[in-house]
Amino acid sequence: MKLGCLNGLKGKQLSLTLVIVFTTLLIWKWERIPHQDPFHQQQEQDFFPQVANVKYVHEHPLAEEDFPDSDTSVHQTSETVVQVLSDNPVGLTTSSKETEENKGFELQTVKIKTCNFAKGKWVEDEGRPLYSGFECKQWLSETWSCRLTQREDFSYEKFRWKPESCDMPEFEGSSFLRRMQDTIALVGDSLGRQQFQSLMCMVTGGKERPDVEDVGLQYGFTMSPDDKRPNGWAYRFPSTNTTILYYWSATLCDIEPLNVSNPATSYAMHLDQPTSFLRQNLHKFDVLVLNTGHHWNRGKLRANRWEMFVNGSPNTDRKLAAMGSAKDFAVHSVIKWLDSQLQHHPRLKAFYRSISPRHFFNGEWNSGGTCDNTRPLAGGSTVSQNAANNVAALSPVNGTRVVLLDITGLSQLRDEGHISKYSVKGTPGIQDCLHWCLPGIPDTWNEVLAAQL
């Protein structure tokens, strides 16, 4: 009887021991392999959030006039997956992290959230503007310096753009020049020239800089007696070896005369070829910003005597002859060519800037349209969603290494910042609801550019 009890007790002890051993092995295995439940698995797979639509205020139907409607652009939020192989833990703050042992090394998969500078709000800042419209005479056209006009309200100068999910560094001119000991090229239409003049005023603080060298001849920038202005400007800062330049190419297409001996000749506008300036000078650039948009209308083509060409011959495709189709085709062609060149220029950072919006109310530019509002942010202060009404801006850069510089949404909210009815001479005329007062909205474009660099 005692022997049976003893054997039963030993059996229970043995069972308990086996349970403890089994549990220990299970816990050890659990600690060795990171746990993933269905919720965490879903988080790891959700790299690309859904794109939503945002409706901007003051939208107009597309008009083929000298001030055509703005395209709408796409605001994109993304996350980057990075794998780091190291023999020590990497101290990164990330949204998620997995680790596994691999022959003495630690393989870390980290998911880093990138900043969406196009999504955010305008906030008041008494520290603005970044330069004086009175003082920046060396770089700024009088026409765009609203401080030199009869305008009396300048409250539009006292705002800065604040991205929703990150901090945008405060722009400081001398620091930017020290960091960018490179050649920065802006190529595009008159809104691109505004961005160029804005950048020159920003990096100099609007002050006179007699040490800055005019190096336009190195890039072929000339002006004939019949020209109102040269086809570009280029300035070099000797202290940092930084060059900032602008080249006028309203369509980004290559344009050549059909009859060089005839002063009244028409011009071939090659929709499938980038401007020759890019082909000849791309190797000199470290940063390139392209823009186009407001010259893609019948009035501009007739005035400039531009004729559409494809594959070296006049275009015969009726669908491609439509302004919107021609523009899309040309932009896609230029971006595709640029992307193909980036492998040969690994230091080059290339951007395509989305279109700057126009704000004509109660008519068009040639039918009494106005932009008289002087109250900042009358239509709202926030761009709160991830995408615009169409993908015209994002489509050309999708699948390429060219980066979208998305400024359309944040600019759409600032109709009070246009030149409007004001001028240096103060004479009445057609209101300019396309170009911006400087200092003004283009300064923010350059702040976003500097942050993305």
Beta strands, then each sheet from edge to edge (+ up, - down):
strand 1: 79-86
strand 2: 97-102
strand 3: 105-113
strand 4: 120-124
strand 5: 159-163
strand 6: 183-188
strand 7: 213-214
strand 8: 232-237
strand 9: 242-248
strand 10: 253-257
strand 11: 267-274
strand 12: 287-290
strand 13: 306-310
strand 14: 313-314
strand 15: 349-353
strand 16: 382-383
strand 17: 403-405
strand 18: 418-420
strand 19: 432-436
sheet 1: 1+ 3- 2+
sheet 2: 5+ 4- 16+
sheet 3: 7+ 8- 9+ 6+ 12+ 15+ 17+
sheet 4: 10+ 11- 13- 14+
sheet 5: 18+ 19-
end
